[in-house]
């Protein structure tokens, strides 16, 4: 497999709203303290968007969107491109990208020829 296939673009204001809603939900799980790690992980791994094109789909998690926005990769007024290549999903902003393996897509080895 070569190259990335573009599936869709998500406006930055949509991603920022979803990240803010996720942060609010996390704060509500443990008022005045840190949420348990398993609760935080479950929330961060929740799917906040699914994009598709040409019969192929990819999920965007809160963790991916939070990383893209909090690292400053997605300037205001722009959009994030969601692309796939093999077992990888990429969400790309103007200044950087976040890569994750698709759930269930495992590395496999095969003999040449």
Biopython code that builds the backbone (N, CA, C, O; Angstrom):
import numpy as np
from Bio.PDB.StructureBuilder import StructureBuilder

atoms = [
    (1, "UNK", "N", (0.851, -1.174, 0.000)),
    (1, "UNK", "CA", (0.000, 0.000, 0.000)),
    (1, "UNK", "C", (0.895, 1.235, 0.000)),
    (1, "UNK", "O", (1.853, 1.321, 0.768)),
    (2, "UNK", "N", (0.576, 2.171, -0.855)),
    (2, "UNK", "CA", (1.377, 3.384, -0.918)),
    (2, "UNK", "C", (0.483, 4.601, -0.748)),
    (2, "UNK", "O", (-0.667, 4.612, -1.186)),
    (3, "UNK", "N", (1.019, 5.606, -0.117)),
    (3, "UNK", "CA", (0.346, 6.896, 0.003)),
    (3, "UNK", "C", (-0.840, 6.930, 0.945)),
    (3, "UNK", "O", (-1.304, 5.911, 1.455)),
    (4, "UNK", "N", (-1.300, 8.135, 1.148)),
    (4, "UNK", "CA", (-2.442, 8.391, 2.025)),
    (4, "UNK", "C", (-3.672, 8.673, 1.178)),
    (4, "UNK", "O", (-3.578, 9.321, 0.136)),
    (5, "UNK", "N", (-4.821, 8.190, 1.621)),
    (5, "UNK", "CA", (-6.098, 8.481, 0.968)),
    (5, "UNK", "C", (-6.879, 9.444, 1.861)),
    (5, "UNK", "O", (-7.130, 9.162, 3.032)),
    (6, "UNK", "N", (-7.254, 10.572, 1.291)),
    (6, "UNK", "CA", (-8.013, 11.586, 2.022)),
    (6, "UNK", "C", (-9.469, 11.156, 2.135)),
    (6, "UNK", "O", (-10.100, 10.814, 1.135)),
    (7, "UNK", "N", (-10.005, 11.174, 3.369)),
    (7, "UNK", "CA", (-11.402, 10.814, 3.575)),
    (7, "UNK", "C", (-12.295, 12.025, 3.734)),
    (7, "UNK", "O", (-13.358, 12.100, 3.118)),
    (8, "UNK", "N", (-11.871, 12.986, 4.565)),
    (8, "UNK", "CA", (-12.719, 14.144, 4.820)),
    (8, "UNK", "C", (-11.924, 15.180, 5.593)),
    (8, "UNK", "O", (-10.807, 14.920, 6.041)),
    (9, "UNK", "N", (-12.516, 16.365, 5.744)),
    (9, "UNK", "CA", (-11.919, 17.441, 6.539)),
    (9, "UNK", "C", (-12.937, 17.850, 7.607)),
    (9, "UNK", "O", (-14.140, 17.888, 7.351)),
    (10, "UNK", "N", (-12.437, 18.153, 8.801)),
    (10, "UNK", "CA", (-13.290, 18.579, 9.910)),
    (10, "UNK", "C", (-12.881, 19.996, 10.298)),
    (10, "UNK", "O", (-11.706, 20.234, 10.578)),
    (11, "UNK", "N", (-13.822, 20.943, 10.323)),
    (11, "UNK", "CA", (-13.493, 22.325, 10.703)),
    (11, "UNK", "C", (-12.935, 22.396, 12.127)),
    (11, "UNK", "O", (-13.341, 21.638, 13.007)),
    (12, "UNK", "N", (-12.001, 23.317, 12.332)),
    (12, "UNK", "CA", (-11.367, 23.421, 13.649)),
    (12, "UNK", "C", (-12.372, 23.758, 14.740)),
    (12, "UNK", "O", (-12.239, 23.267, 15.862)),
    (13, "UNK", "N", (-13.377, 24.583, 14.444)),
    (13, "UNK", "CA", (-14.326, 24.942, 15.499)),
    (13, "UNK", "C", (-15.140, 23.740, 15.965)),
    (13, "UNK", "O", (-15.530, 23.676, 17.131)),
    (14, "UNK", "N", (-15.400, 22.798, 15.084)),
    (14, "UNK", "CA", (-16.104, 21.564, 15.471)),
    (14, "UNK", "C", (-15.213, 20.733, 16.391)),
    (14, "UNK", "O", (-15.661, 20.262, 17.436)),
    (15, "UNK", "N", (-13.943, 20.552, 15.999)),
    (15, "UNK", "CA", (-13.026, 19.772, 16.839)),
    (15, "UNK", "C", (-12.812, 20.434, 18.201)),
    (15, "UNK", "O", (-12.796, 19.752, 19.226)),
    (16, "UNK", "N", (-12.650, 21.738, 18.215)),
    (16, "UNK", "CA", (-12.433, 22.453, 19.484)),
    (16, "UNK", "C", (-13.638, 22.319, 20.417)),
    (16, "UNK", "O", (-13.468, 22.174, 21.628)),
    (17, "UNK", "N", (-14.836, 22.368, 19.870)),
    (17, "UNK", "CA", (-16.038, 22.197, 20.682)),
    (17, "UNK", "C", (-16.091, 20.791, 21.271)),
    (17, "UNK", "O", (-16.423, 20.621, 22.444)),
    (18, "UNK", "N", (-15.769, 19.794, 20.469)),
    (18, "UNK", "CA", (-15.768, 18.412, 20.965)),
    (18, "UNK", "C", (-14.712, 18.206, 22.049)),
    (18, "UNK", "O", (-14.963, 17.513, 23.035)),
    (19, "UNK", "N", (-13.535, 18.803, 21.871)),
    (19, "UNK", "CA", (-12.475, 18.701, 22.888)),
    (19, "UNK", "C", (-12.908, 19.415, 24.173)),
    (19, "UNK", "O", (-12.699, 18.894, 25.269)),
    (20, "UNK", "N", (-13.503, 20.589, 24.048)),
    (20, "UNK", "CA", (-13.983, 21.321, 25.233)),
    (20, "UNK", "C", (-15.072, 20.531, 25.960)),
    (20, "UNK", "O", (-15.080, 20.478, 27.189)),
    (21, "UNK", "N", (-15.984, 19.921, 25.213)),
    (21, "UNK", "CA", (-17.030, 19.102, 25.834)),
    (21, "UNK", "C", (-16.430, 17.894, 26.549)),
    (21, "UNK", "O", (-16.898, 17.508, 27.620)),
    (22, "UNK", "N", (-15.405, 17.303, 25.961)),
    (22, "UNK", "CA", (-14.720, 16.175, 26.600)),
    (22, "UNK", "C", (-14.029, 16.599, 27.885)),
    (22, "UNK", "O", (-14.064, 15.869, 28.876)),
    (23, "UNK", "N", (-13.403, 17.765, 27.882)),
    (23, "UNK", "CA", (-12.732, 18.269, 29.090)),
    (23, "UNK", "C", (-13.751, 18.541, 30.195)),
    (23, "UNK", "O", (-13.494, 18.272, 31.368)),
    (24, "UNK", "N", (-14.910, 19.078, 29.809)),
    (24, "UNK", "CA", (-15.974, 19.339, 30.789)),
    (24, "UNK", "C", (-16.480, 18.024, 31.383)),
    (24, "UNK", "O", (-16.675, 17.918, 32.594)),
    (25, "UNK", "N", (-16.688, 17.033, 30.531)),
    (25, "UNK", "CA", (-17.146, 15.725, 31.013)),
    (25, "UNK", "C", (-16.131, 15.104, 31.958)),
    (25, "UNK", "O", (-16.508, 14.493, 32.959)),
    (26, "UNK", "N", (-14.853, 15.252, 31.654)),
    (26, "UNK", "CA", (-13.809, 14.700, 32.510)),
    (26, "UNK", "C", (-13.797, 15.386, 33.874)),
    (26, "UNK", "O", (-13.636, 14.725, 34.900)),
    (27, "UNK", "N", (-13.966, 16.702, 33.889)),
    (27, "UNK", "CA", (-13.997, 17.439, 35.154)),
    (27, "UNK", "C", (-15.183, 17.023, 36.010)),
    (27, "UNK", "O", (-15.086, 16.997, 37.237)),
    (28, "UNK", "N", (-16.295, 16.701, 35.373)),
    (28, "UNK", "CA", (-17.494, 16.309, 36.107)),
    (28, "UNK", "C", (-17.361, 14.934, 36.755)),
    (28, "UNK", "O", (-18.093, 14.624, 37.695)),
    (29, "UNK", "N", (-16.438, 14.108, 36.265)),
    (29, "UNK", "CA", (-16.294, 12.765, 36.818)),
    (29, "UNK", "C", (-15.640, 12.767, 38.196)),
    (29, "UNK", "O", (-15.806, 11.816, 38.961)),
    (30, "UNK", "N", (-14.908, 13.811, 38.515)),
    (30, "UNK", "CA", (-14.251, 13.869, 39.823)),
    (30, "UNK", "C", (-14.071, 15.313, 40.247)),
    (30, "UNK", "O", (-12.975, 15.863, 40.136)),
    (31, "UNK", "N", (-15.147, 15.935, 40.737)),
    (31, "UNK", "CA", (-15.050, 17.332, 41.153)),
    (31, "UNK", "C", (-13.965, 17.536, 42.211)),
    (31, "UNK", "O", (-13.934, 16.838, 43.225)),
    (32, "UNK", "N", (-13.091, 18.484, 41.967)),
    (32, "UNK", "CA", (-12.048, 18.824, 42.933)),
    (32, "UNK", "C", (-10.849, 17.913, 42.943)),
    (32, "UNK", "O", (-9.942, 18.120, 43.749)),
    (33, "UNK", "N", (-10.801, 16.919, 42.090)),
    (33, "UNK", "CA", (-9.660, 16.005, 42.096)),
    (33, "UNK", "C", (-9.372, 15.466, 40.719)),
    (33, "UNK", "O", (-9.986, 15.865, 39.729)),
    (34, "UNK", "N", (-8.425, 14.549, 40.676)),
    (34, "UNK", "CA", (-8.068, 13.917, 39.408)),
    (34, "UNK", "C", (-8.987, 12.737, 39.170)),
    (34, "UNK", "O", (-9.267, 11.968, 40.089)),
    (35, "UNK", "N", (-9.457, 12.587, 37.943)),
    (35, "UNK", "CA", (-10.289, 11.416, 37.649)),
    (35, "UNK", "C", (-9.433, 10.151, 37.653)),
    (35, "UNK", "O", (-8.235, 10.216, 37.375)),
    (36, "UNK", "N", (-10.023, 9.024, 37.959)),
    (36, "UNK", "CA", (-9.262, 7.767, 37.873)),
    (36, "UNK", "C", (-8.725, 7.578, 36.454)),
    (36, "UNK", "O", (-9.367, 7.975, 35.482)),
    (37, "UNK", "N", (-7.557, 6.976, 36.346)),
    (37, "UNK", "CA", (-6.904, 6.810, 35.044)),
    (37, "UNK", "C", (-7.777, 6.036, 34.063)),
    (37, "UNK", "O", (-7.811, 6.367, 32.877)),
    (38, "UNK", "N", (-8.474, 5.022, 34.531)),
    (38, "UNK", "CA", (-9.296, 4.238, 33.611)),
    (38, "UNK", "C", (-10.466, 5.054, 33.058)),
    (38, "UNK", "O", (-10.882, 4.856, 31.917)),
    (39, "UNK", "N", (-10.990, 5.968, 33.871)),
    (39, "UNK", "CA", (-12.077, 6.838, 33.409)),
    (39, "UNK", "C", (-11.541, 7.825, 32.367)),
    (39, "UNK", "O", (-12.160, 8.033, 31.324)),
    (40, "UNK", "N", (-10.396, 8.422, 32.656)),
    (40, "UNK", "CA", (-9.790, 9.369, 31.716)),
    (40, "UNK", "C", (-9.455, 8.676, 30.395)),
    (40, "UNK", "O", (-9.719, 9.218, 29.322)),
    (41, "UNK", "N", (-8.876, 7.480, 30.475)),
    (41, "UNK", "CA", (-8.535, 6.749, 29.256)),
    (41, "UNK", "C", (-9.778, 6.392, 28.443)),
    (41, "UNK", "O", (-9.777, 6.508, 27.218)),
    (42, "UNK", "N", (-10.822, 5.963, 29.118)),
    (42, "UNK", "CA", (-12.060, 5.604, 28.415)),
    (42, "UNK", "C", (-12.638, 6.817, 27.686)),
    (42, "UNK", "O", (-13.082, 6.709, 26.543)),
    (43, "UNK", "N", (-12.629, 7.959, 28.351)),
    (43, "UNK", "CA", (-13.157, 9.165, 27.715)),
    (43, "UNK", "C", (-12.278, 9.593, 26.540)),
    (43, "UNK", "O", (-12.789, 9.926, 25.471)),
    (44, "UNK", "N", (-10.966, 9.585, 26.737)),
    (44, "UNK", "CA", (-10.054, 9.990, 25.664)),
    (44, "UNK", "C", (-10.116, 9.049, 24.464)),
    (44, "UNK", "O", (-9.892, 9.476, 23.332)),
    (45, "UNK", "N", (-10.415, 7.788, 24.699)),
    (45, "UNK", "CA", (-10.487, 6.821, 23.606)),
    (45, "UNK", "C", (-11.871, 6.745, 22.965)),
    (45, "UNK", "O", (-12.084, 5.946, 22.054)),
    (46, "UNK", "N", (-12.810, 7.563, 23.428)),
    (46, "UNK", "CA", (-14.145, 7.553, 22.836)),
    (46, "UNK", "C", (-14.104, 8.185, 21.446)),
    (46, "UNK", "O", (-13.369, 9.142, 21.206)),
    (47, "UNK", "N", (-14.895, 7.640, 20.551)),
    (47, "UNK", "CA", (-14.966, 8.125, 19.167)),
    (47, "UNK", "C", (-15.862, 9.357, 19.132)),
    (47, "UNK", "O", (-17.020, 9.306, 19.548)),
    (48, "UNK", "N", (-15.316, 10.462, 18.633)),
    (48, "UNK", "CA", (-16.090, 11.703, 18.560)),
    (48, "UNK", "C", (-16.534, 12.021, 17.141)),
    (48, "UNK", "O", (-17.399, 12.874, 16.941)),
    (49, "UNK", "N", (-15.954, 11.348, 16.155)),
    (49, "UNK", "CA", (-16.359, 11.544, 14.758)),
    (49, "UNK", "C", (-15.944, 10.323, 13.960)),
    (49, "UNK", "O", (-14.924, 9.690, 14.236)),
    (50, "UNK", "N", (-16.754, 10.009, 12.970)),
    (50, "UNK", "CA", (-16.409, 8.970, 12.006)),
    (50, "UNK", "C", (-16.560, 9.596, 10.635)),
    (50, "UNK", "O", (-17.599, 10.172, 10.314)),
    (51, "UNK", "N", (-15.524, 9.480, 9.834)),
    (51, "UNK", "CA", (-15.547, 10.038, 8.485)),
    (51, "UNK", "C", (-15.408, 8.901, 7.488)),
    (51, "UNK", "O", (-14.819, 7.864, 7.791)),
    (52, "UNK", "N", (-15.956, 9.105, 6.296)),
    (52, "UNK", "CA", (-15.855, 8.056, 5.287)),
    (52, "UNK", "C", (-15.853, 8.658, 3.890)),
    (52, "UNK", "O", (-16.330, 9.768, 3.654)),
    (53, "UNK", "N", (-15.299, 7.881, 2.983)),
    (53, "UNK", "CA", (-15.278, 8.232, 1.564)),
    (53, "UNK", "C", (-14.944, 6.974, 0.783)),
    (53, "UNK", "O", (-14.111, 6.173, 1.208)),
    (54, "UNK", "N", (-15.580, 6.806, -0.334)),
    (54, "UNK", "CA", (-15.307, 5.672, -1.230)),
    (54, "UNK", "C", (-15.351, 4.332, -0.511)),
    (54, "UNK", "O", (-14.528, 3.456, -0.775)),
    (55, "UNK", "N", (-16.299, 4.173, 0.389)),
    (55, "UNK", "CA", (-16.465, 2.901, 1.083)),
    (55, "UNK", "C", (-15.470, 2.630, 2.194)),
    (55, "UNK", "O", (-15.470, 1.537, 2.761)),
    (56, "UNK", "N", (-14.631, 3.584, 2.519)),
    (56, "UNK", "CA", (-13.654, 3.413, 3.596)),
    (56, "UNK", "C", (-13.967, 4.408, 4.704)),
    (56, "UNK", "O", (-14.314, 5.558, 4.436)),
    (57, "UNK", "N", (-13.844, 3.959, 5.955)),
    (57, "UNK", "CA", (-14.174, 4.821, 7.086)),
    (57, "UNK", "C", (-13.028, 4.837, 8.089)),
    (57, "UNK", "O", (-12.222, 3.909, 8.161)),
    (58, "UNK", "N", (-12.981, 5.921, 8.862)),
    (58, "UNK", "CA", (-11.989, 6.050, 9.934)),
    (58, "UNK", "C", (-12.639, 6.783, 11.096)),
    (58, "UNK", "O", (-13.459, 7.680, 10.903)),
    (59, "UNK", "N", (-12.261, 6.388, 12.302)),
    (59, "UNK", "CA", (-12.774, 7.017, 13.510)),
    (59, "UNK", "C", (-11.764, 8.013, 14.055)),
    (59, "UNK", "O", (-10.555, 7.787, 13.999)),
    (60, "UNK", "N", (-12.274, 9.112, 14.580)),
    (60, "UNK", "CA", (-11.448, 10.123, 15.240)),
    (60, "UNK", "C", (-11.821, 10.083, 16.720)),
    (60, "UNK", "O", (-12.988, 10.237, 17.079)),
    (61, "UNK", "N", (-10.826, 9.877, 17.568)),
    (61, "UNK", "CA", (-11.079, 9.823, 19.008)),
    (61, "UNK", "C", (-10.828, 11.186, 19.646)),
    (61, "UNK", "O", (-10.191, 12.068, 19.070)),
    (62, "UNK", "N", (-11.352, 11.319, 20.851)),
    (62, "UNK", "CA", (-11.114, 12.548, 21.604)),
    (62, "UNK", "C", (-9.617, 12.738, 21.837)),
    (62, "UNK", "O", (-9.133, 13.870, 21.814)),
    (63, "UNK", "N", (-8.887, 11.666, 22.056)),
    (63, "UNK", "CA", (-7.433, 11.738, 22.276)),
    (63, "UNK", "C", (-6.730, 12.353, 21.062)),
    (63, "UNK", "O", (-5.840, 13.188, 21.221)),
    (64, "UNK", "N", (-7.123, 11.948, 19.853)),
    (64, "UNK", "CA", (-6.516, 12.471, 18.631)),
    (64, "UNK", "C", (-6.805, 13.959, 18.480)),
    (64, "UNK", "O", (-5.906, 14.752, 18.202)),
    (65, "UNK", "N", (-8.069, 14.328, 18.666)),
    (65, "UNK", "CA", (-8.469, 15.730, 18.502)),
    (65, "UNK", "C", (-7.814, 16.609, 19.560)),
    (65, "UNK", "O", (-7.375, 17.720, 19.260)),
    (66, "UNK", "N", (-7.745, 16.118, 20.802)),
    (66, "UNK", "CA", (-7.125, 16.892, 21.873)),
    (66, "UNK", "C", (-5.642, 17.100, 21.587)),
    (66, "UNK", "O", (-5.121, 18.197, 21.786)),
    (67, "UNK", "N", (-4.969, 16.066, 21.127)),
    (67, "UNK", "CA", (-3.544, 16.195, 20.806)),
    (67, "UNK", "C", (-3.335, 17.213, 19.693)),
    (67, "UNK", "O", (-2.456, 18.070, 19.788)),
    (68, "UNK", "N", (-4.134, 17.122, 18.651)),
    (68, "UNK", "CA", (-3.976, 18.031, 17.514)),
    (68, "UNK", "C", (-4.187, 19.486, 17.924)),
    (68, "UNK", "O", (-3.427, 20.363, 17.514)),
    (69, "UNK", "N", (-5.210, 19.743, 18.725)),
    (69, "UNK", "CA", (-5.497, 21.132, 19.106)),
    (69, "UNK", "C", (-4.551, 21.632, 20.192)),
    (69, "UNK", "O", (-4.085, 22.769, 20.125)),
    (70, "UNK", "N", (-4.264, 20.812, 21.176)),
    (70, "UNK", "CA", (-3.439, 21.268, 22.298)),
    (70, "UNK", "C", (-1.967, 21.400, 21.952)),
    (70, "UNK", "O", (-1.244, 22.148, 22.610)),
    (71, "UNK", "N", (-1.515, 20.695, 20.941)),
    (71, "UNK", "CA", (-0.129, 20.850, 20.496)),
    (71, "UNK", "C", (0.040, 22.040, 19.551)),
    (71, "UNK", "O", (1.152, 22.346, 19.122)),
    (72, "UNK", "N", (-1.063, 22.704, 19.233)),
    (72, "UNK", "CA", (-0.992, 23.883, 18.376)),
    (72, "UNK", "C", (-0.877, 23.567, 16.896)),
    (72, "UNK", "O", (-0.465, 24.422, 16.112)),
    (73, "UNK", "N", (-1.236, 22.343, 16.497)),
    (73, "UNK", "CA", (-1.127, 21.945, 15.095)),
    (73, "UNK", "C", (-2.290, 22.462, 14.254)),
    (73, "UNK", "O", (-2.214, 22.441, 13.026)),
    (74, "UNK", "N", (-3.365, 22.926, 14.894)),
    (74, "UNK", "CA", (-4.575, 23.306, 14.176)),
    (74, "UNK", "C", (-4.927, 24.763, 14.478)),
    (74, "UNK", "O", (-5.551, 25.045, 15.501)),
    (75, "UNK", "N", (-4.539, 25.684, 13.607)),
    (75, "UNK", "CA", (-4.848, 27.091, 13.873)),
    (75, "UNK", "C", (-6.348, 27.369, 13.711)),
    (75, "UNK", "O", (-7.058, 26.657, 13.000)),
    (76, "UNK", "N", (-6.795, 28.397, 14.375)),
    (76, "UNK", "CA", (-8.207, 28.786, 14.276)),
    (76, "UNK", "C", (-8.534, 29.182, 12.842)),
    (76, "UNK", "O", (-7.718, 29.778, 12.139)),
    (77, "UNK", "N", (-9.742, 28.838, 12.431)),
    (77, "UNK", "CA", (-10.179, 29.159, 11.081)),
    (77, "UNK", "C", (-9.728, 28.158, 10.032)),
    (77, "UNK", "O", (-9.929, 28.381, 8.838)),
    (78, "UNK", "N", (-9.122, 27.060, 10.458)),
    (78, "UNK", "CA", (-8.632, 26.062, 9.500)),
    (78, "UNK", "C", (-9.463, 24.782, 9.626)),
    (78, "UNK", "O", (-10.580, 24.806, 10.144)),
    (79, "UNK", "N", (-8.919, 23.695, 9.158)),
    (79, "UNK", "CA", (-9.593, 22.412, 9.254)),
    (79, "UNK", "C", (-8.547, 21.310, 9.416)),
    (79, "UNK", "O", (-7.365, 21.502, 9.129)),
    (80, "UNK", "N", (-9.013, 20.158, 9.881)),
    (80, "UNK", "CA", (-8.149, 18.995, 10.029)),
    (80, "UNK", "C", (-8.527, 17.973, 8.966)),
    (80, "UNK", "O", (-9.700, 17.632, 8.815)),
    (81, "UNK", "N", (-7.547, 17.493, 8.242)),
    (81, "UNK", "CA", (-7.770, 16.452, 7.239)),
    (81, "UNK", "C", (-7.654, 15.085, 7.897)),
    (81, "UNK", "O", (-6.738, 14.843, 8.683)),
    (82, "UNK", "N", (-8.580, 14.199, 7.576)),
    (82, "UNK", "CA", (-8.533, 12.826, 8.073)),
    (82, "UNK", "C", (-8.178, 11.937, 6.886)),
    (82, "UNK", "O", (-8.897, 11.892, 5.887)),
    (83, "UNK", "N", (-7.049, 11.227, 7.016)),
    (83, "UNK", "CA", (-6.519, 10.404, 5.940)),
    (83, "UNK", "C", (-6.222, 9.010, 6.467)),
    (83, "UNK", "O", (-6.043, 8.826, 7.671)),
    (84, "UNK", "N", (-6.166, 8.022, 5.569)),
    (84, "UNK", "CA", (-5.830, 6.653, 5.957)),
    (84, "UNK", "C", (-4.775, 6.094, 5.014)),
    (84, "UNK", "O", (-4.679, 6.477, 3.848)),
    (85, "UNK", "N", (-3.996, 5.183, 5.555)),
    (85, "UNK", "CA", (-3.021, 4.434, 4.770)),
    (85, "UNK", "C", (-2.779, 3.115, 5.487)),
    (85, "UNK", "O", (-2.213, 3.089, 6.580)),
    (86, "UNK", "N", (-3.208, 2.031, 4.873)),
    (86, "UNK", "CA", (-3.038, 0.729, 5.512)),
    (86, "UNK", "C", (-3.713, 0.692, 6.861)),
    (86, "UNK", "O", (-4.912, 0.947, 6.967)),
    (87, "UNK", "N", (-2.950, 0.374, 7.901)),
    (87, "UNK", "CA", (-3.529, 0.272, 9.242)),
    (87, "UNK", "C", (-3.472, 1.587, 10.016)),
    (87, "UNK", "O", (-3.766, 1.605, 11.211)),
    (88, "UNK", "N", (-3.101, 2.681, 9.365)),
    (88, "UNK", "CA", (-2.914, 3.959, 10.042)),
    (88, "UNK", "C", (-4.000, 4.973, 9.686)),
    (88, "UNK", "O", (-4.503, 5.006, 8.563)),
    (89, "UNK", "N", (-4.345, 5.797, 10.672)),
    (89, "UNK", "CA", (-5.220, 6.953, 10.492)),
    (89, "UNK", "C", (-4.389, 8.176, 10.851)),
    (89, "UNK", "O", (-3.666, 8.181, 11.847)),
    (90, "UNK", "N", (-4.501, 9.206, 10.031)),
    (90, "UNK", "CA", (-3.789, 10.461, 10.289)),
    (90, "UNK", "C", (-4.812, 11.587, 10.333)),
    (90, "UNK", "O", (-5.682, 11.687, 9.468)),
    (91, "UNK", "N", (-4.695, 12.435, 11.353)),
    (91, "UNK", "CA", (-5.477, 13.660, 11.390)),
    (91, "UNK", "C", (-4.448, 14.787, 11.326)),
    (91, "UNK", "O", (-3.602, 14.933, 12.209)),
    (92, "UNK", "N", (-4.543, 15.570, 10.267)),
    (92, "UNK", "CA", (-3.491, 16.541, 9.965)),
    (92, "UNK", "C", (-4.009, 17.968, 10.013)),
    (92, "UNK", "O", (-4.992, 18.318, 9.359)),
    (93, "UNK", "N", (-3.326, 18.779, 10.800)),
    (93, "UNK", "CA", (-3.587, 20.205, 10.837)),
    (93, "UNK", "C", (-2.538, 20.923, 10.007)),
    (93, "UNK", "O", (-1.673, 20.282, 9.410)),
    (94, "UNK", "N", (-2.606, 22.231, 9.963)),
    (94, "UNK", "CA", (-1.656, 23.005, 9.163)),
    (94, "UNK", "C", (-0.220, 22.854, 9.667)),
    (94, "UNK", "O", (0.718, 22.859, 8.871)),
    (95, "UNK", "N", (-0.041, 22.717, 10.991)),
    (95, "UNK", "CA", (1.312, 22.732, 11.558)),
    (95, "UNK", "C", (1.803, 21.385, 12.069)),
    (95, "UNK", "O", (2.895, 21.308, 12.632)),
    (96, "UNK", "N", (1.031, 20.331, 11.890)),
    (96, "UNK", "CA", (1.472, 19.021, 12.342)),
    (96, "UNK", "C", (0.361, 18.001, 12.256)),
    (96, "UNK", "O", (-0.789, 18.338, 11.974)),
    (97, "UNK", "N", (0.711, 16.749, 12.502)),
    (97, "UNK", "CA", (-0.229, 15.638, 12.360)),
    (97, "UNK", "C", (-0.156, 14.709, 13.562)),
    (97, "UNK", "O", (0.849, 14.651, 14.271)),
    (98, "UNK", "N", (-1.247, 13.987, 13.771)),
    (98, "UNK", "CA", (-1.332, 12.954, 14.793)),
    (98, "UNK", "C", (-1.650, 11.651, 14.066)),
    (98, "UNK", "O", (-2.541, 11.613, 13.217)),
    (99, "UNK", "N", (-0.927, 10.589, 14.395)),
    (99, "UNK", "CA", (-1.097, 9.285, 13.756)),
    (99, "UNK", "C", (-1.509, 8.258, 14.803)),
    (99, "UNK", "O", (-0.984, 8.248, 15.916)),
    (100, "UNK", "N", (-2.452, 7.396, 14.438)),
    (100, "UNK", "CA", (-2.844, 6.288, 15.312)),
    (100, "UNK", "C", (-3.103, 5.053, 14.456)),
    (100, "UNK", "O", (-3.470, 5.151, 13.285)),
    (101, "UNK", "N", (-2.905, 3.893, 15.067)),
    (101, "UNK", "CA", (-3.254, 2.658, 14.392)),
    (101, "UNK", "C", (-4.752, 2.450, 14.481)),
    (101, "UNK", "O", (-5.367, 2.748, 15.505)),
    (102, "UNK", "N", (-5.331, 1.947, 13.426)),
    (102, "UNK", "CA", (-6.759, 1.628, 13.446)),
    (102, "UNK", "C", (-6.988, 0.480, 14.423)),
    (102, "UNK", "O", (-6.187, -0.453, 14.488)),
    (103, "UNK", "N", (-8.067, 0.546, 15.174)),
    (103, "UNK", "CA", (-8.386, -0.576, 16.066)),
    (103, "UNK", "C", (-8.571, -1.853, 15.258)),
    (103, "UNK", "O", (-9.226, -1.851, 14.216)),
    (104, "UNK", "N", (-7.993, -2.929, 15.743)),
    (104, "UNK", "CA", (-8.140, -4.213, 15.075)),
    (104, "UNK", "C", (-7.230, -4.419, 13.880)),
    (104, "UNK", "O", (-7.186, -5.517, 13.326)),
    (105, "UNK", "N", (-6.504, -3.393, 13.471)),
    (105, "UNK", "CA", (-5.591, -3.531, 12.332)),
    (105, "UNK", "C", (-4.219, -3.896, 12.870)),
    (105, "UNK", "O", (-3.474, -3.038, 13.342)),
    (106, "UNK", "N", (-3.902, -5.146, 12.795)),
    (106, "UNK", "CA", (-2.650, -5.629, 13.368)),
    (106, "UNK", "C", (-1.603, -5.827, 12.283)),
    (106, "UNK", "O", (-1.922, -6.063, 11.117)),
    (107, "UNK", "N", (-0.367, -5.726, 12.688)),
    (107, "UNK", "CA", (0.737, -5.991, 11.784)),
    (107, "UNK", "C", (0.745, -7.459, 11.436)),
    (107, "UNK", "O", (0.620, -8.312, 12.315)),
    (108, "UNK", "N", (0.891, -7.760, 10.161)),
    (108, "UNK", "CA", (0.976, -9.153, 9.754)),
    (108, "UNK", "C", (2.199, -9.328, 8.852)),
    (108, "UNK", "O", (2.598, -8.417, 8.126)),
    (109, "UNK", "N", (2.766, -10.500, 8.920)),
    (109, "UNK", "CA", (3.937, -10.825, 8.117)),
    (109, "UNK", "C", (3.563, -11.858, 7.080)),
    (109, "UNK", "O", (2.771, -12.762, 7.349)),
    (110, "UNK", "N", (4.125, -11.728, 5.906)),
    (110, "UNK", "CA", (3.900, -12.728, 4.871)),
    (110, "UNK", "C", (5.203, -12.952, 4.112)),
    (110, "UNK", "O", (6.040, -12.057, 3.996)),
    (111, "UNK", "N", (5.349, -14.147, 3.610)),
    (111, "UNK", "CA", (6.565, -14.490, 2.863)),
    (111, "UNK", "C", (6.487, -13.864, 1.478)),
    (111, "UNK", "O", (5.416, -13.843, 0.871)),
    (112, "UNK", "N", (7.607, -13.353, 0.967)),
    (112, "UNK", "CA", (7.576, -12.778, -0.378)),
    (112, "UNK", "C", (7.326, -13.870, -1.425)),
    (112, "UNK", "O", (7.659, -15.042, -1.249)),
    (113, "UNK", "N", (6.728, -13.415, -2.509)),
    (113, "UNK", "CA", (6.536, -14.313, -3.657)),
    (113, "UNK", "C", (5.330, -15.079, -3.550)),
    (113, "UNK", "O", (5.026, -15.880, -4.435)),
]
sb = StructureBuilder()
sb.init_structure("model")
sb.init_model(0)
sb.init_chain("A")
sb.init_seg("    ")
for serial, (resi, resn, name, xyz) in enumerate(atoms, 1):
    if name == "N":
        sb.init_residue(resn, " ", resi, " ")
    sb.init_atom(name, np.array(xyz, "f"), 0.0, 1.0, " ", f" {name:<3s}", serial, name[0])
structure = sb.get_structure()
